[in-house]
């Protein structure tokens, strides 16, 4: 016979005293890292589709312009408008808007700013051309048009 007997208590409890701390740390992490939508889109958007797309490398260098018919046509009219951040602007205000957007970036990255235009497929080319001219004057040379990916189903429908 042995002098030392093993205890037959097979149920060992898992310590849960640190569990609330872990849960709060995870909650805090997700609250800090989550990015909410910054701007409310006030123009109608029917984004055109394209075959060849390129993904943005650094979204922190991208500023968005939205062009389309306002959602509140009785208040703003039925003509296409330019939305920058949360306000409507005129083409002549783009120089000031680009300067403000560049000021948000570090000194070394100001020349790398990319202007992404989300243009409604029904928008007239005149307003787009005016925006392009103002962007040239503001020395914002990197311009990108946001599109959706063209699928094979879309190709077949366009042939009909």
C-alpha positions as CSV (number, residue, x, y, z in Angstrom):
1,X,0.0,0.0,0.0
2,X,1.2,3.5,-0.7
3,X,1.5,6.2,1.9
4,X,0.2,8.9,-0.4
5,X,-3.2,8.7,-1.8
6,X,-4.4,10.7,-4.7
7,X,-7.5,12.7,-4.2
8,X,-10.2,11.5,-6.4
9,X,-11.8,15.0,-6.9
10,X,-11.9,15.1,-10.7
11,X,-13.8,18.4,-11.1
12,X,-11.4,21.3,-11.2
13,X,-12.9,24.8,-11.5
14,X,-11.7,27.2,-14.2
15,X,-10.7,30.5,-12.7
16,X,-13.0,33.2,-14.1
17,X,-11.9,36.2,-12.2
18,X,-10.0,37.7,-15.2
19,X,-12.9,37.1,-17.6
20,X,-14.6,40.6,-17.1
21,X,-11.2,42.3,-17.7
22,X,-10.7,40.5,-20.9
23,X,-14.2,41.2,-22.2
24,X,-13.8,45.0,-21.4
25,X,-10.4,45.0,-23.1
26,X,-11.9,43.5,-26.3
27,X,-14.8,45.9,-26.1
28,X,-12.5,48.9,-25.8
29,X,-10.3,47.6,-28.7
30,X,-13.2,47.3,-31.1
31,X,-14.6,50.7,-30.0
32,X,-11.3,52.4,-30.7
33,X,-10.5,50.6,-34.1
34,X,-14.0,50.8,-35.6
35,X,-14.3,53.5,-38.2
36,X,-17.8,54.8,-38.8
37,X,-18.9,56.5,-42.0
38,X,-17.8,60.1,-41.8
39,X,-20.0,61.7,-44.5
40,X,-23.6,61.4,-45.3
41,X,-24.1,61.1,-49.0
42,X,-26.7,63.6,-50.1
43,X,-26.7,62.9,-53.8
44,X,-28.2,60.0,-55.7
45,X,-25.6,57.5,-56.8
46,X,-25.9,55.0,-59.6
47,X,-22.3,54.0,-60.0
48,X,-21.2,52.8,-63.4
49,X,-19.5,49.4,-63.9
50,X,-16.1,48.7,-65.4
51,X,-14.0,45.6,-66.3
52,X,-10.5,46.7,-65.2
53,X,-10.3,47.9,-61.6
54,X,-7.4,48.8,-59.4
55,X,-7.6,48.8,-55.6
56,X,-6.6,51.8,-53.5
57,X,-3.3,51.3,-51.7
58,X,-3.5,54.0,-49.0
59,X,-7.0,55.2,-48.2
60,X,-5.7,57.8,-45.9
61,X,-4.5,59.8,-48.9
62,X,-7.9,59.7,-50.6
63,X,-10.5,62.5,-50.5
64,X,-14.0,62.0,-52.0
65,X,-16.1,64.1,-54.2
66,X,-19.7,63.0,-54.9
67,X,-21.5,64.2,-58.0
68,X,-25.1,63.6,-58.8
69,X,-28.7,64.8,-58.5
70,X,-29.5,65.8,-54.9
71,X,-31.8,63.4,-52.9
72,X,-33.8,66.4,-51.8
73,X,-34.8,67.8,-55.2
74,X,-37.4,70.2,-53.8
75,X,-34.8,71.9,-51.6
76,X,-31.7,71.8,-53.9
77,X,-33.2,71.5,-57.4
78,X,-32.9,68.7,-59.9
79,X,-29.5,69.6,-61.4
80,X,-26.4,67.6,-60.6
81,X,-24.5,68.9,-57.5
82,X,-21.0,68.4,-56.1
83,X,-20.8,67.2,-52.6
84,X,-17.5,67.4,-50.6
85,X,-17.6,66.0,-47.1
86,X,-21.1,66.9,-45.9
87,X,-21.8,70.0,-47.9
88,X,-22.6,71.0,-51.4
89,X,-20.0,73.1,-53.2
90,X,-19.7,74.9,-56.5
91,X,-16.9,74.2,-58.9
92,X,-15.2,77.5,-57.9
93,X,-15.0,76.2,-54.3
94,X,-12.9,73.2,-55.2
95,X,-9.6,75.1,-54.9
96,X,-10.3,75.9,-51.3
97,X,-11.6,72.4,-50.6
98,X,-8.4,70.8,-52.0
99,X,-6.3,73.1,-49.9
100,X,-8.2,72.1,-46.7
101,X,-7.9,68.4,-47.6
102,X,-4.1,68.8,-48.2
103,X,-3.8,70.6,-44.8
104,X,-5.1,67.5,-43.1
105,X,-2.2,65.4,-44.4
106,X,1.4,65.4,-43.4
107,X,3.8,67.8,-45.3
108,X,5.5,64.9,-47.2
109,X,2.2,63.4,-48.3
110,X,0.4,66.5,-49.6
111,X,1.5,65.9,-53.2
112,X,0.3,62.3,-53.0
113,X,-3.4,63.2,-52.4
114,X,-5.8,61.3,-54.6
115,X,-9.2,62.7,-55.4
116,X,-11.8,59.9,-55.8
117,X,-14.9,60.9,-57.7
118,X,-18.1,59.0,-57.2
119,X,-20.2,60.2,-60.1
120,X,-23.8,59.2,-60.9
121,X,-24.0,57.5,-64.3
122,X,-26.7,60.1,-65.3
123,X,-24.6,63.1,-64.5
124,X,-23.8,65.5,-67.3
125,X,-20.2,65.7,-68.5
126,X,-20.2,69.5,-68.2
127,X,-20.0,69.5,-64.4
128,X,-17.4,66.7,-64.4
129,X,-15.3,68.7,-66.8
130,X,-15.6,71.8,-64.6
131,X,-14.4,69.7,-61.6
132,X,-11.5,68.4,-63.5
133,X,-10.4,71.9,-64.6
134,X,-10.6,73.1,-61.0
135,X,-8.6,70.1,-59.7
136,X,-5.9,70.9,-62.3
137,X,-5.7,74.5,-61.0
138,X,-5.4,73.1,-57.4
139,X,-2.6,70.8,-58.5
140,X,-4.5,67.7,-57.5
141,X,-3.4,65.6,-60.4
142,X,-4.2,62.1,-59.1
143,X,-7.8,61.5,-60.0
144,X,-9.8,58.3,-59.7
145,X,-13.3,57.4,-60.6
146,X,-15.1,54.9,-58.4
147,X,-16.9,52.1,-60.2
148,X,-18.4,48.7,-59.5
149,X,-17.0,45.5,-61.0
150,X,-18.6,44.5,-64.3
151,X,-19.8,40.8,-64.1
152,X,-20.3,38.4,-66.9
153,X,-24.1,38.7,-66.3
154,X,-23.8,42.5,-66.8
155,X,-21.9,41.9,-70.1
156,X,-24.6,39.6,-71.4
157,X,-27.3,42.1,-70.5
158,X,-25.5,44.9,-72.3
159,X,-25.3,42.9,-75.5
160,X,-29.1,42.5,-75.7
